[in-house]
Amino acid sequence: MGKRTDEWLKVRKEWVKENPPNHQGFYICGICGQPVHFSDIEVDHVEGRLGRNLVDKENLQPTHVLCNRLKGSKKQKPKVS
């Protein structure tokens, strides 16, 4: 793995630790607003690669894998706060 990948994995792990799921193991997808189980989340950048620093934890949100893939690198305001 490259330095950038290692850094992202570290930030993702820290974000998950600082933002635990609810008591049933669910987050709310920041894109579609539906529940997504902890085991299925993908941590997404609200503002993509061309915007903010990629490791800025304030720029991250939990999403479904499919929602994140469909969004791509477009900016998406979180549906939840």
Stockholm file with secondary structure:
# STOCKHOLM 1.0

chainA/1-81         MGKRTDEWLKVRKEWVKENPPNHQGFYICGICGQPVHFSDIEVDHVEGRLGRNLVDKENLQPTHVLCNRLKGSKKQKPKVS
#=GR chainA/1-81 SS CCHHHHHHHHHHHHHHHHSCCCTTSEEECTTTCCEEEGGGEEEEESSCTTSSCTTCGGGEEEEEHHHHHHHTTSCCCCSCC
#=GC SS_cons        CCHHHHHHHHHHHHHHHHSCCCTTSEEECTTTCCEEEGGGEEEEESSCTTSSCTTCGGGEEEEEHHHHHHHTTSCCCCSCC
//
